[in-house]
Amino acid sequence: MKNLFFALLLFFVIFTGYPLVFVFWKSADVSIHLFPIVWSSISVRQSLFNSIFLAISVTIATSIIGFPLAYVMSFVKIPAKNFWRKAFLVPLVAPPFVSAIAMRQILSRFGPVNLVLMKLGITTTPIDFLGTGLTGIFILQVLHLYPIIYLNILSSLENIETSCIEAAENLGASLLQNFRKIIFPLSLPGYFAGAFLVFIWSLTDLGTPIVFDYPNLIPVLIFQSLTDIYSNPAGYVLIIFICILAMILFFFTRYLLVKMSFVGIARYKTTMEPLRISTPVSIAISVSLGLLLFISLLPHISVILNSISQRWFFTILPDRWTFQYYRDVFLHPIAKISLINSTVYCIITGILILAISVATGMILSRTQIKGKNILESFVILPMAVPGIVFAFSYVLAFSETTIDPRNFPVFLLIIAYVLRRLPFAVRAVVANFQQIDISCEEAAFNLGASRWKTFVSITMPMLRSGIIAGFIFSFAFSMMEVSSSLILVNKQQYFPLAKGIYQLAGRITDGPYIASALGVLGMIVSFAALMIIHRISGKQEISFSI
């Protein structure tokens, strides 16, 4: 077991510790000397302000949506609640990077949204939804990310011991007092975990502003700096800023979560009768949920419509339809190679994540090896470090080596996929290990079974559901990974799906439509993965906790 521990530790040191230390040392050295020069650039200052403003705005907007949605799903009796709980997972299946291709047309001055508003008499002149491009990015990020806050708050609310609420009610507390003194404080750990993920995701989102052709954001400047990284210091300065900010927020959030985790989950958890409401209020809530879901699905609908439209100009819906672009996905050289490559990359990623997560989970849950906390820290580190920082560090740290991503990016691309998804898989596996009664394994040892025989015959069958869910999650969400795919891969023969969509979206003929068809296929895979995981996990809510 110690050999396995040291092998895993060596893996993380090489592919997590070394690149980050290298880029931090290199960037810090450059930043100290050249920070005043970089900061003197108006575009850099404007991009920094835009990025922080966008991230704060998206976090606030997603909080406004996520809080009431989670409370309604937890405490209010409404018709078809199971449907609504599943439906609000759907916005997660397509990153804004994919949706942006078609949303530019949907939200344009004479696009379907403006045409509907003018036909209804709500406005007489087209509304500039996209503005300079930042508005469109904001809209797409909010619609994609609010489920993260919703799911995390919902997970916290589901873990509240309802006897606390019932005791307060028995002492005469009103509904408002219960909310203010018990429900709201106990939901904050989930909220802060979700808010951190939303803020960092929005701050470091590279794909959406590139598709919207909006250059004045920090991730875009970092991406552009890679073309002349050895002569342009801006990339170093910006990457050190992003890295430090993300890590400060991550560890501050974890500190808050530890301080606020003052109520545990009871061994025998009771359920509370949902709040009954009048029929008019129930109808109003259902209509509001339906409207929110429809708006949330507009990006997905737009991508689907774009993928089957032959002509779509000055009309609410396409006036000519075709499925030609789905056939072109398997014929167009860029689309075909990116689809094949991503399938292979993600299968390998899923297998590696399964092996590493099970091995790591066993060490963390079943051994007393000194230093296992270091291994755990390496596992969760990718949650603190944005994907764009990882990709940037790989380009610099492994330049002019046998695994230089500029020559052969596949190896490091798969490693990046693994590290980005590994924290969630390890967390799930460790949770499964904790549910397994260790006395079963001890009995096997006492009967003479080897550690391997015990693992294969007893432990593995009990981990089966978590392993299957981990593989599906890793496969589906690695396929839609954006930052690593755009930064690490430049040669067409190695394009993954995200890079193929990006290249096709920039072509003025049929490229955006084929890109939309590719995006729809990715959405189908992601949605199927979410539903399978939801079923395997005992229909419990998915959470993105840190």
FENHUZI-V273025 format. One record per pair of residues at least 24 apart in sequence whose C-alpha atoms are under 7 Angstrom apart, sorted by the first residue. I is the first residue (numbers start at 1). J is the second residue. D is the distance in whole Angstrom. If there is no record, write none. Layout:
# FENHUZI-V273025
I_J_D ; I_J_D
This chain:
# FENHUZI-V273025
9_375_6 ; 12_378_6 ; 19_393_5 ; 19_394_6 ; 19_397_5 ; 20_393_6 ; 22_397_6 ; 23_393_5 ; 23_396_7 ; 23_397_7 ; 24_240_6 ; 27_236_5 ; 27_237_6 ; 27_240_6 ; 28_240_7 ; 30_233_7 ; 30_236_7 ; 31_236_7 ; 31_237_5 ; 35_237_6 ; 38_234_6 ; 43_216_7 ; 46_216_7 ; 47_216_5 ; 47_217_4 ; 47_218_5 ; 48_217_7 ; 48_218_6 ; 50_217_6 ; 51_203_6 ; 51_217_5 ; 51_218_6 ; 52_203_6 ; 54_138_7 ; 55_199_5 ; 55_202_5 ; 55_203_5 ; 56_199_7 ; 58_138_6 ; 58_141_7 ; 58_142_6 ; 59_195_6 ; 59_198_6 ; 59_199_6 ; 61_142_7 ; 62_142_6 ; 62_145_7 ; 62_146_4 ; 62_149_7 ; 63_149_7 ; 65_146_7 ; 66_146_6 ; 66_147_7 ; 66_149_6 ; 66_150_4 ; 67_150_6 ; 69_150_7 ; 70_150_5 ; 70_153_6 ; 70_154_5 ; 74_154_7 ; 74_157_7 ; 75_274_5 ; 75_275_6 ; 76_274_5 ; 76_275_5 ; 76_276_6 ; 77_274_5 ; 77_275_6 ; 77_276_5 ; 78_282_6 ; 88_147_7 ; 88_293_7 ; 89_147_7 ; 90_527_7 ; 91_143_7 ; 91_144_5 ; 91_296_6 ; 91_297_6 ; 92_144_6 ; 93_523_5 ; 93_526_5 ; 93_527_5 ; 94_523_5 ; 95_144_7 ; 96_140_5 ; 96_141_6 ; 96_144_7 ; 96_208_6 ; 97_207_5 ; 97_208_4 ; 97_211_7 ; 98_519_6 ; 99_299_5 ; 99_300_6 ; 99_303_6 ; 100_208_6 ; 100_211_6 ; 100_212_7 ; 101_211_7 ; 101_505_7 ; 101_512_7 ; 102_302_5 ; 102_303_5 ; 102_306_6 ; 103_299_6 ; 103_302_6 ; 106_302_7 ; 110_314_6 ; 111_314_7 ; 112_315_6 ; 112_316_4 ; 112_317_7 ; 115_316_6 ; 116_316_7 ; 133_212_6 ; 133_214_6 ; 137_208_6 ; 137_209_6 ; 141_202_7 ; 143_296_5 ; 145_198_6 ; 148_194_6 ; 148_544_7 ; 149_191_6 ; 149_194_4 ; 149_195_6 ; 151_541_7 ; 151_542_7 ; 151_543_5 ; 152_190_5 ; 152_191_6 ; 152_194_6 ; 152_543_5 ; 152_544_6 ; 152_545_7 ; 153_187_6 ; 153_190_5 ; 153_191_5 ; 155_190_7 ; 155_541_7 ; 155_543_6 ; 156_186_7 ; 156_187_5 ; 156_190_5 ; 157_187_6 ; 159_265_6 ; 160_265_7 ; 161_265_6 ; 161_266_6 ; 161_269_6 ; 161_270_7 ; 162_270_6 ; 162_271_6 ; 162_272_6 ; 189_257_5 ; 189_260_7 ; 192_253_7 ; 193_253_7 ; 193_545_6 ; 193_546_6 ; 194_544_7 ; 194_545_7 ; 200_246_7 ; 204_386_7 ; 204_388_7 ; 206_483_6 ; 207_482_6 ; 207_483_7 ; 223_487_7 ; 239_389_6 ; 243_385_6 ; 243_389_7 ; 246_384_6 ; 246_385_6 ; 247_384_5 ; 247_385_6 ; 250_384_5 ; 303_516_5 ; 303_520_7 ; 304_516_7 ; 304_520_6 ; 306_513_6 ; 306_516_6 ; 307_513_5 ; 307_514_7 ; 307_516_5 ; 307_517_5 ; 325_513_6 ; 325_514_5 ; 325_517_6 ; 326_514_7 ; 326_517_6 ; 328_514_7 ; 329_514_6 ; 329_518_7 ; 334_492_7 ; 334_500_6 ; 335_500_6 ; 337_493_7 ; 337_495_7 ; 338_495_5 ; 338_496_5 ; 338_497_5 ; 338_500_6 ; 339_496_7 ; 339_497_6 ; 341_494_7 ; 341_495_7 ; 341_496_6 ; 342_479_6 ; 342_496_5 ; 342_497_6 ; 345_414_6 ; 346_475_5 ; 346_478_6 ; 346_479_6 ; 347_475_6 ; 349_414_6 ; 349_417_7 ; 349_418_6 ; 349_474_7 ; 349_475_7 ; 350_471_5 ; 350_474_5 ; 350_475_5 ; 351_471_7 ; 353_418_6 ; 353_422_6 ; 354_467_6 ; 354_470_7 ; 354_471_6 ; 357_422_7 ; 357_425_6 ; 357_426_5 ; 357_429_7 ; 358_429_6 ; 360_426_7 ; 361_426_6 ; 361_429_6 ; 361_430_5 ; 365_430_7 ; 365_433_7 ; 379_422_7 ; 379_423_6 ; 380_423_5 ; 382_419_6 ; 382_420_6 ; 387_483_6 ; 387_484_6 ; 388_483_5 ; 388_484_7 ; 391_484_5 ; 391_487_6 ; 391_488_6 ; 395_488_7 ; 405_488_6 ; 405_489_7 ; 406_490_7 ; 409_488_6 ; 409_489_6 ; 410_494_7 ; 413_484_7 ; 413_488_7 ; 416_484_7 ; 417_478_6 ; 421_474_6 ; 425_470_5 ; 428_466_6 ; 429_466_6 ; 432_463_6 ; 432_466_7 ; 465_536_6 ; 469_533_5 ; 469_536_7 ; 472_529_6 ; 473_529_6 ; 476_525_6 ; 476_526_5 ; 476_529_6 ; 477_526_7 ; 480_522_7
